[in-house]
Amino acid sequence: MEDVNKQALQDEEMVSAAYQNLIETYLASPHRKKVDIIQKAFNFAKQAHKGVRRLSGEPYIMHPLAVAQIVCGEIGLGSTSICAALLHDVVEDTEYTVEDIANVFDPKIAQIVDGLTKISGGIFGDKASAQAESFRKLLLTMSDDIRVILIKISDRLHNMRTLGSQPTHKQYKIAGETLYIYAPLAHRLGLNIIKEELEDLSFRYEQPEVHEQISIQLEEIKPELDKAYELFIRPIRAKLDSMGFHYDIKARIKHPYSIWMKMQNKHVAFNEIYDLLAVRIIFDPHEIDTEISDCFQIYAACTSIYKAHPERFRDWLSNPKSNGYQALHTTLMSPQGRWVELQIRSRRMDDMAERGFAAHWKYKEGEKDTSTSERELEKWLATIKELLDDPQPSAMDFLSTIKLNLYSSEILVITPKGEFKTMPLGCTALDFAFSIHTFLGTHCMGAKVNHQLVPINHQLKSGDQVEILTSNAMRVEAEWLNFVTTAKARNKIEAVLRRQKREQQKVGEELVEEWCQQHELEMTSQLVDHLCVVHDQPSREELFAIIGAGSVVLSDADITAIRRVAEGRQKNESKGWSRFVPFWRPKAKTGENVKNEKTVTEPVIDRKKPVILNEENLSRYVMCPHCRPIPGDQVLGYLDEQNRVVIHKRKCPIADQLKTSHGNHILAATWDTHKLFDFSTTIHIAGIDRVGIIKSLAEVITQQLNVNVHRLTIAADNGIFQGDIDLSVHDTEDVEIIIRNLKKIDGIEDVVRLN
């Protein structure tokens, strides 16, 4: 009894301290001081969650308090949002209803809590259709009140901070979901600090070993970076002091996730990344009207001290990013010969860069040009609503389409009338056409870029002036999907193609019916299935579509063909066929015959325990043919509809989507192999072409390393060669040894594993 009372007292002290911290943060903010309503919401939530604990062992009320703390302290929202954050789980987890919240509190608080309840339990359900519907609800609610998604992001941030209490398979699901949707949403809303923390936390749980390794390497190099920073800023400080500026200078070191992504994208090691350090100057403008001119003055002062990189100047002042971001970016050469990125922002710009649109409201009163970011937000939400009008039939297609609108670098394109339009980096003339009007997109036949005629797949650059050319005779083609990059363009093209396909299917079905009547056949589902086999079509819908399009014309020969199919099916009914062929094979021991056929028993799956992959059970599992994992890779399992466990690398693109759409089917997995099996892998090499390079490669691979090569392809062009080597290895340790040895060959500059 004494222990129970002691625990209750400790809990009360913990909750009281957290609430007091929230109130102190709120009182220090510029918002109107409505402490009474926050106290009321806290008491209501505390009573509603009384006696409930989280997996971490803390009283449940600590979670709503933490979310409210993020909403107030890290995003900068006011009392309405704080109350909604405190109450956000009440309707879902207790007997209280939204009507109860509306009766006790402001209707706006109840409306936000209602929006949060509709998308509770994560934005993804167990089934794809439910998951897509949940995401649509999220977007619709977000377009009504942006605070819903800001609180939801805060909720996810706290869940990520406390993810260690969850089992491993749940960690993969939640981290993957966070990286796939929540981090891009935070980025799109300008919540830069939160976006980076979400990415880093996801990375820590998805790839803990890699995260720890990069963190250790960063810690080792930190003294060198600190010294470089001090030497770099010393003359800048002297210059800004002489100009009378009040300012702060901050050093910013890349986060582990950002470093890892750069290592993956550029195929380089940690010690080959040279832009680890960025410097940010945050200043108070001399006058309200001189904010932009002061930025350029500071830029001129810095470039008078250090040489600027001619291709790395970015002006986000006159034309802010679509999430409201404003700053000047340049890259300067430091005294140590290291490129250093320099960001110049006013205090207001910095607040908006870190807190996003929420901070914009703080500066709304009394400023002339504060509506830009709000207009951009409204424009983006309008685009989201437009996409929701014609959602994709596939949940993952729908998510992928939306995601195109979340993460993208931006360029500025100019209309024939001289208006500036923000477009994603890599967009084409066809993307631009759809961004203006659907009619322009669907009838686009080409464009004039800077008065030069270009095709619709021409990639636009910042500063291009674009005029779209149309023709009523143009029809939307499926090939267009290969080069459009924006969500709106892809969505509209797919909608037109679906409509065209439905029309073709209707015509095709009528033609099959006519063919059956001509040959006095009954049009049964079995007959149509046989026709699908004859014409190698996966479904009846696809068969009707190709017949309706005129690609296939039914004839007398189809009668004989479908009879053959029917007879063949009867013979093979009892036979089973495997869709997946494992790409590993047992290594034969000397003097032994290895049996090729094994009896495969269904594995008994305990979702709470990791799948152990060893020589005895490896044949039970299916290896993803896309990412081709081998022992040593960080992997996870996915329990599919046929109750098979498919093994993926943790960063396999297919696994990334499965974490979000079927997160409850994700299993933890780990290797326990002992170099008994061979696995196929591919290594890509590139370098300077020279006489004898093939001979050198062959000597290292076959003689020094004793590796079995299945295929070697090399192509040279203008003195540069590139090639792929398909070979057998036991595990990733073998791969690392091979890569190290190949890099020692004279002329080879780059060696990476492709899968």
C-alpha positions in Angstrom: 0.0 0.0 0.0 2.9 2.3 0.9 4.5 1.7 -2.6 1.2 2.5 -4.3 0.8 5.8 -2.5 4.5 6.6 -3.2 4.0 5.9 -6.9 0.8 8.0 -6.9 2.6 10.9 -5.3 5.5 10.7 -7.8 3.0 10.6 -10.7 1.2 13.7 -9.4 4.5 15.6 -9.0 5.5 14.6 -12.6 2.1 15.7 -14.1 2.1 18.9 -12.1 5.6 19.8 -13.2 4.7 19.2 -16.9 1.6 21.3 -16.6 3.5 24.1 -14.9 6.1 24.1 -17.6 3.3 24.3 -20.2 1.7 27.3 -18.5 5.1 29.1 -18.2 5.8 28.6 -21.9 2.3 29.9 -22.7 2.7 33.0 -20.5 6.1 33.8 -22.2 4.4 33.7 -25.6 2.8 36.8 -27.3 -0.7 35.2 -27.2 -3.6 36.6 -25.1 -3.3 35.0 -21.6 -6.3 32.6 -21.4 -4.9 30.5 -18.6 -8.4 29.6 -17.2 -9.6 27.7 -20.3 -6.2 25.8 -20.5 -6.6 24.9 -16.8 -10.2 23.7 -17.5 -9.0 21.5 -20.5 -6.2 20.1 -18.4 -8.5 19.1 -15.5 -11.0 17.6 -18.0 -8.4 15.5 -19.8 -6.7 14.5 -16.5 -10.0 13.2 -15.2 -10.9 11.5 -18.5 -7.6 9.6 -18.7 -7.4 8.8 -14.9 -5.8 5.5 -14.1 -4.6 4.9 -17.7 -0.9 4.4 -18.4 1.2 4.4 -21.6 3.5 1.6 -22.6 6.4 3.6 -21.1 4.7 3.3 -17.7 3.9 7.1 -17.4 0.4 8.3 -16.6 -1.4 8.8 -20.0 -2.1 12.5 -19.3 1.7 13.0 -19.8 1.1 12.5 -23.6 -1.5 15.2 -24.1 0.6 17.5 -21.9 3.7 16.8 -24.1 1.7 17.4 -27.3 0.3 20.7 -25.9 3.9 21.7 -25.0 5.1 21.1 -28.6 2.0 23.0 -30.0 2.7 26.0 -27.7 6.5 26.0 -27.4 7.8 24.6 -30.7 5.1 25.7 -33.1 3.8 28.8 -31.3 0.0 28.3 -31.3 -2.4 29.8 -28.8 -4.9 28.7 -26.2 -7.5 27.1 -28.6 -4.8 24.8 -30.0 -3.4 24.0 -26.6 -6.8 23.0 -25.3 -7.4 20.9 -28.4 -4.0 19.2 -27.9 -4.9 18.4 -24.3 -8.2 16.9 -25.3 -7.2 15.3 -28.6 -7.5 11.7 -27.3 -10.5 12.1 -25.0 -13.2 11.3 -27.5 -11.3 8.3 -29.0 -10.2 6.7 -25.7 -13.0 7.6 -23.2 -16.8 7.7 -23.1 -16.9 11.5 -23.8 -18.3 12.6 -27.1 -17.6 15.6 -29.4 -20.9 17.1 -28.2 -19.7 16.9 -24.6 -16.5 18.8 -25.6 -18.7 21.4 -27.4 -20.9 21.9 -24.4 -18.0 22.4 -22.0 -15.6 24.3 -24.3 -15.6 26.6 -27.3 -17.2 25.0 -30.4 -13.9 25.7 -32.3 -12.0 23.5 -29.8 -14.7 20.8 -30.3 -14.4 21.1 -34.1 -10.6 20.6 -34.0 -10.9 17.7 -31.5 -13.5 16.2 -33.9 -11.0 16.5 -36.8 -8.3 14.9 -34.8 -10.6 12.0 -33.7 -11.6 11.3 -37.3 -7.9 10.7 -38.2 -7.0 9.0 -35.0 -4.8 5.9 -34.7 -2.5 7.1 -37.4 -3.6 8.2 -40.9 -3.3 4.6 -42.2 -5.5 1.7 -41.3 -5.0 -2.0 -41.8 -6.7 -2.1 -45.1 -5.7 -0.1 -48.1 -9.1 1.3 -48.8 -9.6 2.4 -45.1 -6.1 3.9 -45.1 -6.8 6.0 -48.2 -10.1 7.1 -46.8 -8.4 8.1 -43.5 -5.9 10.1 -45.4 -8.6 11.9 -47.4 -10.3 12.8 -44.1 -7.0 14.2 -42.9 -6.6 16.4 -45.9 -10.2 17.6 -46.0 -10.1 18.4 -42.3 -6.7 20.1 -42.7 -8.2 22.3 -45.5 -10.9 23.4 -43.1 -8.5 24.3 -40.2 -4.8 23.9 -40.6 -4.4 23.6 -36.8 -5.7 20.0 -37.1 -2.7 18.9 -39.0 -0.3 21.0 -36.8 -1.6 19.3 -33.7 -1.5 15.9 -35.4 2.2 16.5 -36.4 2.9 17.4 -32.8 1.2 14.2 -31.6 3.4 12.2 -34.0 6.5 14.0 -32.9 5.9 13.0 -29.3 5.1 9.5 -30.3 8.4 9.4 -32.2 10.3 10.7 -29.1 8.8 7.9 -27.0 9.0 5.2 -29.7 11.5 3.2 -27.7 8.8 1.7 -25.6 7.1 0.0 -28.6 8.1 -3.5 -29.9 10.5 -3.5 -32.9 7.9 -4.3 -35.6 5.7 -1.4 -34.4 8.8 0.8 -34.5 9.4 0.0 -38.2 5.7 0.7 -39.0 5.5 4.0 -37.2 9.0 5.2 -38.3 8.2 4.3 -41.9 4.8 6.0 -41.8 6.5 9.1 -40.3 9.2 9.3 -43.0 6.7 8.7 -45.8 4.0 11.3 -44.9 4.5 13.2 -41.6 8.0 14.6 -42.3 7.0 15.7 -45.8 3.9 17.4 -44.4 6.0 19.2 -41.8 8.3 20.3 -44.6 5.4 21.5 -46.7 4.1 23.6 -43.8 7.5 25.1 -43.1 8.1 23.3 -39.8 11.8 22.9 -40.5 13.0 21.9 -37.1 10.2 19.4 -36.5 10.7 18.0 -40.0 14.4 17.4 -39.3 13.7 15.8 -35.9 11.0 13.5 -37.4 13.5 12.4 -40.1 16.3 11.8 -37.7 14.1 9.9 -35.2 12.7 7.7 -38.0 16.3 7.1 -39.2 17.4 6.1 -35.7 14.7 3.4 -35.4 14.8 2.2 -39.0 18.6 2.0 -39.2 20.0 2.2 -35.6 23.4 0.9 -36.5 24.0 3.3 -39.3 22.6 6.2 -37.3 24.9 5.5 -34.4 27.9 5.1 -36.7 27.3 8.5 -38.4 26.6 10.2 -35.0 30.0 8.9 -33.7 31.8 10.2 -36.8 30.1 13.6 -36.4 31.2 13.7 -32.8 34.8 12.9 -33.8 34.9 15.7 -36.4 33.1 18.3 -34.3 36.2 19.9 -32.8 37.6 20.4 -36.4 34.2 21.9 -37.5 34.0 24.2 -34.4 37.5 25.5 -35.2 36.6 26.1 -38.8 33.5 27.9 -37.8 35.3 30.3 -35.4 37.9 31.2 -38.1 35.2 31.7 -40.7 32.9 34.0 -38.7 35.7 36.2 -37.1 36.1 38.7 -40.0 32.3 38.6 -40.7 31.5 39.6 -37.1 34.0 42.5 -37.4 32.4 43.7 -40.6 28.8 43.5 -39.4 29.7 45.3 -36.1 31.2 48.1 -38.1 27.9 48.3 -40.1 25.9 48.7 -36.9 23.8 45.5 -37.2 22.3 43.7 -34.2 22.6 40.0 -35.2 23.2 36.4 -34.1 25.4 33.9 -36.0 24.7 30.2 -35.6 26.6 27.2 -36.8 24.4 24.4 -38.2 25.9 20.9 -38.7 24.0 18.5 -41.0 21.8 15.9 -39.2 22.7 12.2 -39.5 19.7 11.5 -41.8 20.6 14.3 -44.1 24.2 13.0 -44.2 23.1 9.5 -44.9 20.8 10.5 -47.7 23.7 12.4 -49.3 25.9 9.4 -48.9 23.3 7.2 -50.6 22.4 9.6 -53.4 26.0 10.5 -54.3 27.5 7.1 -53.5 30.2 8.6 -51.3 31.6 7.8 -47.8 31.2 10.1 -44.8 34.7 11.6 -45.2 33.8 12.6 -48.8 31.0 15.0 -47.7 32.4 18.5 -47.5 29.4 20.6 -46.8 28.7 19.4 -43.2 28.9 23.0 -41.9 26.4 25.8 -42.6 26.4 29.2 -41.1 23.3 31.3 -40.5 23.2 35.1 -39.9 20.0 36.2 -38.2 19.7 40.0 -37.9 17.3 42.7 -36.8 16.6 45.1 -39.7 17.4 48.7 -39.3 13.8 49.6 -40.3 10.7 47.6 -41.2 11.0 48.7 -44.8 14.8 47.8 -45.1 14.5 44.1 -44.3 15.3 42.9 -47.8 17.9 45.6 -48.6 19.6 44.8 -45.3 19.9 41.1 -46.4 21.7 42.2 -49.6 23.9 44.5 -47.7 25.0 41.7 -45.4 25.5 39.4 -48.5 27.7 42.1 -50.1 29.8 42.4 -46.9 30.4 38.6 -46.7 31.3 38.2 -50.3 33.8 41.1 -50.0 35.6 38.9 -47.4 35.2 35.4 -49.1 34.8 34.3 -52.7 31.3 33.1 -53.5 30.5 29.9 -55.5 29.1 31.3 -58.8 26.4 28.6 -59.1 25.2 28.4 -55.5 23.4 31.7 -55.0 19.7 31.4 -54.1 17.4 34.4 -53.7 14.2 33.4 -51.7 13.5 37.1 -50.8 11.6 38.5 -53.7 9.9 35.1 -54.5 9.5 33.1 -51.3 9.2 29.3 -51.4 5.6 27.9 -51.4 5.9 27.2 -47.7 6.6 30.8 -46.9 10.4 30.4 -46.6 12.5 33.6 -47.2 16.3 33.9 -47.1 19.4 34.6 -49.1 21.6 31.5 -49.6 25.2 31.5 -50.9 28.3 29.3 -50.5 31.6 30.8 -49.6 35.2 29.4 -49.7 36.6 29.3 -46.1 40.3 30.0 -45.3 40.8 26.2 -44.9 39.6 25.6 -48.4 36.2 24.2 -47.3 32.9 25.4 -48.9 30.6 26.8 -46.3 26.9 27.5 -46.9 25.8 30.9 -45.6 22.1 31.7 -45.0 21.0 35.3 -44.3 17.6 35.9 -42.7 15.9 38.6 -40.6 14.6 37.6 -37.2 11.0 37.4 -38.7 12.2 35.2 -41.6 14.1 32.9 -39.2 11.0 32.4 -37.0 8.9 31.6 -40.1 11.6 29.2 -41.4 11.6 27.2 -38.2 7.9 27.4 -37.2 6.3 27.7 -40.6 2.9 29.1 -41.3 2.0 29.2 -37.6 4.7 31.8 -37.0 3.2 33.8 -39.9 0.1 34.5 -37.9 2.3 36.0 -35.2 3.5 38.7 -37.6 0.2 39.3 -39.4 -0.7 42.6 -37.8 1.0 45.7 -38.8 3.1 44.4 -41.7 2.7 45.1 -45.4 3.7 41.9 -47.1 2.6 39.2 -44.7 -0.1 37.7 -46.9 2.3 35.9 -49.3 2.8 32.7 -47.3 -0.9 32.6 -46.4 -1.8 32.9 -50.1 0.6 30.1 -50.9 -0.9 27.9 -48.2 -4.4 28.5 -49.5 -3.2 27.7 -53.0 -1.7 24.4 -51.9 -4.8 23.5 -49.9 -6.9 24.3 -53.0 -4.7 21.9 -55.0 -5.2 19.2 -52.4 -9.0 19.7 -52.6 -8.8 19.4 -56.4 -7.0 16.1 -56.0 -9.6 14.9 -53.6 -12.3 15.5 -56.2 -11.0 12.6 -58.2 -9.1 10.3 -55.9 -7.0 7.3 -57.1 -8.7 3.9 -56.9 -5.5 2.5 -55.3 -4.6 3.7 -51.9 -0.9 3.7 -52.5 -1.3 5.5 -55.8 -3.3 8.1 -54.1 -0.7 8.6 -51.4 2.1 8.7 -53.9 0.3 11.3 -55.9 -0.3 13.5 -52.8 3.4 13.0 -51.8 4.5 14.6 -55.1 3.0 17.8 -53.7 4.9 17.6 -50.4 8.6 17.2 -51.0 10.1 19.1 -53.9 12.7 21.8 -54.6 11.3 24.7 -56.5 12.0 26.8 -59.5 10.3 30.0 -60.9 8.7 29.9 -64.3 7.3 33.0 -66.1 4.0 33.1 -68.0 3.7 34.9 -71.4 2.2 37.9 -69.4 5.2 38.1 -67.1 3.7 36.5 -64.1 5.9 34.3 -61.9 4.7 30.8 -61.0 6.4 28.4 -58.6 6.9 24.9 -59.9 8.8 21.9 -58.6 12.3 21.2 -59.8 12.4 18.8 -62.7 8.9 19.7 -64.0 8.1 19.7 -67.7 6.2 21.9 -70.1 3.2 19.5 -69.7 3.3 19.9 -65.9 3.2 23.7 -66.4 0.2 23.3 -68.8 -1.8 21.4 -66.2 -0.9 23.8 -63.5 -2.6 26.6 -65.4 -5.7 24.8 -66.6 -6.8 21.2 -67.2 -7.9 22.0 -70.7 -4.4 23.3 -71.6 -2.9 20.1 -70.2 -5.2 17.6 -72.0 -4.8 19.5 -75.3 -1.1 20.4 -75.0 0.9 19.7 -78.2 4.1 21.5 -77.3 5.4 24.8 -75.9 7.5 27.8 -76.6 10.2 28.2 -74.0 12.1 31.5 -74.2 10.5 31.8 -77.7 11.9 28.4 -78.8 9.6 25.6 -79.8 10.0 22.5 -77.5 8.2 19.2 -77.0 5.8 18.6 -74.1 8.4 16.6 -72.2 10.9 19.5 -72.2 12.3 20.0 -68.7 11.9 23.6 -67.4 14.6 25.6 -65.7 14.2 28.5 -63.3 13.6 31.8 -65.2 12.2 30.1 -68.3 9.3 32.0 -70.0 6.8 29.4 -71.2 3.9 29.6 -73.6 1.7 26.5 -74.0 0.6 25.5 -77.5 -2.7 23.5 -77.8 -4.6 21.5 -80.4 -8.2 20.2 -80.2 -7.0 17.0 -82.0 -4.6 16.1 -79.2 -5.5 13.1 -77.0 -4.0 12.2 -73.6 -1.5 9.4 -73.9 -0.4 6.9 -71.2 3.2 7.7 -72.1 2.6 11.2 -70.6 2.8 9.6 -67.1 6.5 8.8 -67.7 7.6 12.4 -67.7 5.1 14.5 -65.6 6.3 15.2 -62.0 3.5 17.2 -60.4 0.6 15.6 -58.5 -2.0 17.7 -60.4 -0.8 16.6 -63.8 -0.5 13.0 -62.9 -3.9 13.0 -61.3 -5.6 14.6 -64.3 -3.9 12.3 -66.9 -4.8 9.2 -64.9 -8.4 10.4 -64.6 -8.7 10.9 -68.4 -7.0 7.5 -69.1 -9.4 5.8 -66.7 -12.3 7.4 -68.4 -11.0 6.4 -71.8 -10.4 2.8 -70.6 -13.9 2.5 -69.2 -15.2 3.5 -72.6 -13.0 1.0 -74.3 -14.0 -1.7 -71.8 -17.7 -1.1 -72.6 -17.1 -1.3 -76.3 -14.9 -4.4 -75.8 -17.5 -6.2 -73.7 -20.1 -5.5 -76.5 -17.7 -6.9 -79.1 -17.1 -10.1 -77.1 -20.9 -10.5 -76.7 -21.4 -10.1 -80.5 -18.6 -12.7 -81.1 -20.3 -15.2 -78.8 -23.6 -14.8 -80.5 -22.0 -15.3 -83.9 -20.5 -18.6 -82.8 -23.6 -19.6 -80.7 -21.6 -19.5 -77.4 -22.9 -18.5 -74.0 -20.8 -15.6 -72.6 -19.9 -17.1 -69.3 -17.2 -15.8 -66.9 -15.3 -19.0 -67.5 -15.2 -18.5 -71.2 -14.0 -14.9 -70.7 -11.3 -16.2 -68.3 -10.1 -18.6 -71.0 -10.0 -15.7 -73.5 -7.8 -13.8 -71.0 -5.3 -16.7 -71.0 -5.3 -16.9 -74.8 -4.5 -13.2 -75.2 -2.2 -13.1 -72.1 -4.3 -10.6 -70.2 -4.4 -10.4 -66.3 -8.1 -9.6 -66.0 -11.4 -9.4 -67.8 -11.2 -5.6 -67.7 -7.9 -5.6 -69.4 -9.2 -8.0 -72.1 -12.2 -5.9 -72.8 -10.0 -2.8 -72.9 -7.6 -4.1 -75.6 -10.5 -5.5 -77.7 -12.4 -2.2 -77.4 -9.2 -0.3 -78.4 -8.9 -2.6 -81.5 -5.6 -4.1 -80.5 -7.2 -7.6 -80.6 -9.8 -8.8 -83.0 -11.6 -12.1 -82.0 -11.8 -14.7 -84.8 -12.6 -18.4 -85.4 -9.0 -19.3 -84.2 -10.0 -18.2 -80.7 -12.6 -21.1 -80.5 -9.8 -23.7 -80.9 -7.5 -21.7 -78.5 -10.0 -21.5 -75.6 -10.7 -25.3 -76.0 -7.0 -26.0 -75.6 -6.9 -23.8 -72.5 -9.8 -25.5 -70.9 -8.3 -29.0 -71.5 -4.9 -27.8 -70.2 -6.4 -26.4 -67.0 -8.2 -29.7 -66.2 -4.9 -31.5 -66.4 -3.0 -29.0 -64.3 -5.6 -28.3 -61.6 -3.7 -30.3 -59.0 -0.3 -28.7 -59.7 1.0 -25.8 -57.7 3.2 -23.1 -59.1 5.6 -20.8 -57.3 5.5 -17.1 -58.3 8.8 -16.3 -56.6 12.2 -18.0 -57.3 14.8 -17.5 -54.5 18.0 -15.9 -55.8 20.2 -17.7 -53.3 21.3 -21.3 -53.7 23.0 -23.7 -51.2 26.8 -24.0 -51.7 27.7 -27.6 -52.5 30.1 -29.3 -50.1 32.9 -31.5 -51.6 31.7 -35.1 -52.1 28.1 -34.3 -51.3 25.0 -34.1 -53.5 22.8 -31.1 -52.6 19.2 -31.8 -53.0 17.5 -29.1 -55.1 14.0 -30.0 -53.9 13.0 -29.4 -50.2 9.8 -29.8 -48.4 8.7 -26.3 -47.5 6.7 -26.1 -44.4 4.6 -23.1 -43.5 6.4 -21.0 -40.9 4.5 -20.3 -37.6 4.6 -16.6 -37.2 4.7 -14.8 -33.9 4.4 -11.1 -34.8 5.8 -10.0 -31.5 9.1 -11.8 -32.1 11.7 -11.1 -34.8 12.0 -13.6 -37.7 15.4 -15.3 -37.5 16.8 -16.1 -40.9 19.2 -19.0 -40.9 20.3 -21.8 -43.1 17.7 -24.2 -41.8 14.6 -22.0 -42.5 15.7 -19.7 -45.3 13.8 -21.7 -47.9 10.5 -20.9 -46.0 10.8 -17.2 -46.8 10.5 -15.1 -50.0 13.3 -12.6 -50.7 12.1 -9.4 -52.3 13.3 -9.5 -56.0 13.5 -5.7 -56.0 16.0 -5.0 -53.2 17.6 -8.5 -53.1 18.7 -8.6 -49.4 21.6 -10.6 -48.3 23.0 -11.6 -44.9 24.3 -8.5 -43.1 21.7 -6.2 -44.6 19.3 -4.6 -42.2 16.0 -6.3 -43.0 12.3 -6.6 -42.0 9.6 -9.1 -42.9 6.1 -8.5 -44.5 3.3 -11.0 -43.9 1.4 -11.0 -47.2 -2.1 -12.1 -48.1 -1.0 -15.7 -48.8 0.6 -15.9 -45.3 4.1 -15.8 -46.8 6.8 -13.8 -45.2 8.6 -11.6 -47.7 12.0 -10.3 -46.6 12.9 -6.7 -47.6 15.8 -4.4 -46.9 14.5 -1.8 -44.4 15.0 1.0 -46.9 13.5 -0.9 -49.9 11.0 1.4 -51.6 8.4 -1.3 -51.6 8.9 -1.8 -47.9 8.6 2.0 -47.4 5.1 1.8 -48.9 4.1 -1.3 -47.1 5.0 0.3 -43.7 2.4 3.0 -44.5 -0.3 1.0 -46.1 0.0 -2.4 -44.2 2.0 -1.4 -41.1 0.4 -4.1 -38.9 1.8 -6.8 -41.3 5.4 -5.7 -40.7 7.7 -8.1 -38.8 11.1 -7.6 -37.3 13.7 -9.8 -38.9 17.4 -10.6 -38.3 20.1 -12.8 -39.9 21.8 -15.7 -38.3 23.7 -17.2 -41.2 27.2 -18.7 -41.2 28.6 -18.3 -44.8 27.1 -21.6 -46.0 24.9 -20.2 -48.8 25.8 -18.0 -51.8 23.7 -15.0 -52.7 23.7 -13.0 -55.9 24.5 -9.3 -55.8 25.5 -6.6 -58.3 28.4 -4.1 -58.0 28.6 -1.0 -60.2 32.1 0.3 -61.2 33.1 3.5 -63.0 36.5 5.1 -63.8 39.1 6.2 -66.3 39.4 3.8 -69.3 42.8 2.4 -70.0 44.4 -0.6 -71.7 44.2 -3.7 -69.5 41.4 -2.6 -67.2 39.4 -5.7 -67.8 42.4 -7.9 -67.1 43.1 -6.1 -63.8 39.4 -6.5 -62.8 39.5 -10.2 -63.6 42.7 -10.8 -61.6 41.4 -9.1 -58.5 38.0 -10.8 -58.6 38.9 -14.3 -59.6 42.4 -14.7 -58.3 42.8 -12.5 -55.2 39.2 -12.8 -54.0 38.2 -16.2 -55.5 34.7 -14.9 -56.3 32.3 -16.6 -58.8 31.3 -14.0 -61.4 28.0 -14.7 -63.3 28.2 -11.7 -65.6 30.5 -8.7 -66.3 29.3 -5.9 -68.6 31.6 -2.9 -69.4 31.0 0.1 -71.6 33.4 2.9 -72.4 32.7 6.4 -73.8 35.1 9.3 -74.3 37.7 7.8 -71.9 35.2 7.0 -69.1 34.0 3.4 -68.5 31.1 2.1 -66.5 30.1 -1.5 -65.8 28.2 -3.9 -63.6 29.5 -7.2 -62.1 27.0 -9.9 -61.1 28.6 -12.2 -58.6 28.0 -14.6 -55.7 28.8 -13.6 -52.1 28.0 -14.9 -48.6 27.1 -11.6 -46.9 27.7 -7.9 -46.8 31.1 -8.4 -45.3 32.2 -10.1 -48.6 30.8 -7.2 -50.5 32.8 -4.7 -48.5 36.0 -6.6 -49.0 35.4 -6.8 -52.8 34.6 -3.1 -53.0 37.8 -2.2 -51.0 39.9 -4.3 -53.3 38.3 -3.0 -56.5 39.0 0.6 -55.4 42.7 -0.2 -55.3 42.8 -0.9 -59.0 44.4 1.9 -61.0 41.8 3.9 -62.9 38.7 2.8 -60.9 37.1 5.9 -59.2 33.7 4.6 -58.0 32.5 1.2 -56.7 29.0 0.8 -55.2 26.6 -2.1 -54.6 23.5 -1.6 -56.6 21.0 -3.6 -54.5 
